[in-house]
Structure formats: structure tokens, C-alpha cells
Amino acid sequence: METQKDRESPYRFVILAVVLLIVSAALGLARFGFTLLLPEMSFVFELDKFAEGMLGSVNLAGYLLLSLAGGILAAKFGSKAVVCISLAFVAASLFLTGIAPGFLTVAGGRFLTGLGSGGANVPAMALLAVWFSKKSRGFATGIASSGSSIGLIIAGIIVPVIIRAEGPSGFRTAWIIFAAVVTGVLIVAFIFLKNRPKQDAQIVKAVHIAADPATGIMRGFGALLKTKELWFFSTIYFLFGFAYIIFMNFFGVYLQKEAGFPKDQSGLLLFVIGIVSLSSGLVWGVLSDKIGRRPVLVIIYTLNGIAFCLFGFLKDPVALVAASMLFSVCAWSVPAVMAAIAGDVFGRRTQMGFGIMTFFFGCGQALGPLAAGAVAKVFSAYGPAIIMAGAVSLAGAILLLAVRSNKKPA
């Protein structure tokens, strides 16, 4: 049984700091560093728009596979072991991407990066539910979600400097440096990460999926599949994954190839997005506690839809910066709010329910770049693909308004 004393261990802030580093490395650098490096990779390997989209999709397909299995693996082997092994995968795959001789090797490296990112991120975030009580859990997940912004900031600083010094082939140096950073985070995680507070060994049983398939996986999974809220919010989460990853993956290549932004300025803009979005998860998570999850999601999806449509329609520098800032104020808010919804609706099956929702989120992320690459190839431009992302986000807002739920918390 959870006690307040157990959840007030001072070591929980060490866990939060380590999880923040893990998210920064596994998502911020490993995934979003790709946004700034794609133009150079495309030039060196002579990729067309469909191939560029394929690289984004294979990475997110890997993330999809391990985001679903990460909680189950953590239950069996412990979160620390799964996170550390996954970070090792990320570091090795980033190094592989840096030395890749051709497209197929790059695609393989990006797929392995996705596997490692999913295997590190999901169990690491789940640890916060072990170490923090319900009243401060949203605060903790909001802080941890800012790791994506930190990764964007680091990439926005490092990448332009390297490309300016080495030219297009500098993408190799950047990936190798990122691999070294992830290795450092792996060492920190191995030393400081702990699976649970010492005061209460029973917390693990309450948070992780039970090892007994009859009482843990099969019965819980079957009950969740009958829950209408699971399918509804999984669909909403899918739409967010599909839309936002198109914007993030093709942000740099669109600005440089179609909007005429210099490499330094596109890197600076991504850096600013990282700064502005640092508190997005925390702010919107707290606001959802006050006015409700669904109203906050409607606002977020509407703002994202407007931002993406403006970004794709207009090539004026002022409009592009404004659209980027509009996105950044709610950049990492949806995962934090969705985690809260899972807790509100699924109760003791929160971890399993959120895992299924994350699987749908990953499906959207895997399909988004592939669809965007296909659209961009038809129109010979990424603008229509980014407008498509805006339309999908607006469709999510409409669904949230149109479909009612009997569950009051959402």
C-alpha cells in the first residue's frame, strides 16, 4: 500500500533529474536531432522526398515496437536494466548512422535508434509514478517531458557550428557526438537510477504489469479493450503523433529548401523552440487539473492545427517564426495530459492503458513521415504535407468537441 512517507523520499528528485537526462538523450537528441541533420544527409546520400520520409518512419516504427513492450520488459527485468540496455542501443545506433556508407545502413541505424528510444523513454517515465505521489506526479512528468526541449536546444547549438565548419558531411560528426552524449547519460543512469524506494517494495506491484499473465496481462488487457475511452483517446493520441512528427521531422528541410532560410537561422529557430517549449508540459498539465483534460486538449490541438497550416501556407519569415512559436507554447503538452487521462480513466490499469495509448501514438508517428514524404513527392514540396498535418490536428480538436464521454475526469 502506498504511503506518503514512501513517496517523499528525497531521492525522488535524483530519479527525476536522471529521467530528465534520459528523455533529453533518447528523444531530444536521438530523434529530434534528425530534424536538423536531414538536409545534409539528404544531400550526401542524394535522397528524394519519399526516401527522406522513409527514414523518419523506420525510426518511429522502432519506437512503436519498444514503446508497447517496454512496460512488460520492465516488469520482468526491472526498469533500470531495460533503460540502460536501451540507451546502449541508442548510442550504438547513432554511431552507426554517423559512419553509414549508404541509405540502407542509415535506415537500419534509424530503426535501431527508434527501438532504443522507445525502450528507454517508456520505462523511465513510468518510474516517476513509482517515486512520486499522485498529487505531485503531474509536476514530475511535466518536468521530465521538457527533456525533449533540452535535446532540441543542444542540437540547435551544436549542429549549425559543425555544419558551418565541415559542410554537409558534418552530419557524421554530429551523430558521433550525440552518441558520446548518450553514452554519458547511460553511465549516469547505471549509477543513479533505482527501480523503487526502499521503504515500500510493494509499490512495484502496484505500478508495473504483474508477472502472472492470468491476473496481470491477459485479464487486464481484455478488460481495457472493452473500454470505449481507451479507443477514443488512443485515436486522439494517434492524430497528435501523426501531425506533430511531420512538422518536427521536416522543419529543417522545409525552411532551408523551400522557405530559403539559411542553415544558421533554421538552427537558431529550433533552438528558440526548445527554449520556449521547456515549460509546455508542466503548464498545460497543471491547467488540465484546473479546467479539465478535454478542454485543454481542444485548445492544444486547435493551436497546433493553426500553427502547422500557417507554417505550410506562408513562407514569409515573420509568419514562419510566429507559427513556430505558436507550436512551441504547447509542444510537449499532449503526452503529459494523456498520461493524466490514463490515470483518471483506467485507475489501477493506468500503466497498461497508457502503454496501449502510446502504441497508437507511435503508430501515428510511424505513418506521419511516410505519408508526408508521399505527399511531398506528388507536389514536389513539403508545404502541402505540413498543411495536411494541420488539418489532422484540427480534426482531433473537432473529435474532442463532438464525441462526449461518460467519464468525468477527461
Stockholm file with secondary structure:
# STOCKHOLM 1.0

chainA/1-410         METQKDRESPYRFVILAVVLLIVSAALGLARFGFTLLLPEMSFVFELDKFAEGMLGSVNLAGYLLLSLAGGILAAKFGSKAVVCISLAFVAASLFLTGIAPGFLTVAGGRFLTGLGSGGANVPAMALLAVWFSKKSRGFATGIASSGSSIGLIIAGIIVPVIIRAEGPSGFRTAWIIFAAVVTGVLIVAFIFLKNRPKQDAQIVKAVHIAADPATGIMRGFGALLKTKELWFFSTIYFLFGFAYIIFMNFFGVYLQKEAGFPKDQSGLLLFVIGIVSLSSGLVWGVLSDKIGRRPVLVIIYTLNGIAFCLFGFLKDPVALVAASMLFSVCAWSVPAVMAAIAGDVFGRRTQMGFGIMTFFFGCGQALGPLAAGAVAKVFSAYGPAIIMAGAVSLAGAILLLAVRSNKKPA
#=GR chainA/1-410 SS CCCHHHHTCTTHHHHHHHHHHHHIIIIIITTTHHHHHHHHHHHHHTCCHHHHHHHHHHHHHHHHHHHHHHHHHHHHHCHHHHHHHHHHHHHHHHHHHHHCCSHHHHHHHHHHHHHHHHHHHHHHHHHHHHHSCHHHHHHHHHHHHTHHHHHHHHHHHHHHHHHHHHCTTHHHHHHHHHHHHHHHHHHHHHHHCCSSCTTCTTHHHHHSCCSCTTTTHHHHHHHHHTCHHHHHHHHHHHHHHHHHHHHHHTHHHHHHHTSCCCHHHHHHHHHHHHHHGGGHHHHHHHHHHHHCHHHHHHHHHHHHHHHHHHHHHCCCHHHHHHHHHHHHTTTTHHHHHHHHHHHHHHGGGHHHHHHHHHHHHHHHHHHHHHHHHHHHHHHTSSHHHHHHHHHHHHHHHHHHHHSCCSCTTC
#=GC SS_cons         CCCHHHHTCTTHHHHHHHHHHHHIIIIIITTTHHHHHHHHHHHHHTCCHHHHHHHHHHHHHHHHHHHHHHHHHHHHHCHHHHHHHHHHHHHHHHHHHHHCCSHHHHHHHHHHHHHHHHHHHHHHHHHHHHHSCHHHHHHHHHHHHTHHHHHHHHHHHHHHHHHHHHCTTHHHHHHHHHHHHHHHHHHHHHHHCCSSCTTCTTHHHHHSCCSCTTTTHHHHHHHHHTCHHHHHHHHHHHHHHHHHHHHHHTHHHHHHHTSCCCHHHHHHHHHHHHHHGGGHHHHHHHHHHHHCHHHHHHHHHHHHHHHHHHHHHCCCHHHHHHHHHHHHTTTTHHHHHHHHHHHHHHGGGHHHHHHHHHHHHHHHHHHHHHHHHHHHHHHTSSHHHHHHHHHHHHHHHHHHHHSCCSCTTC
//
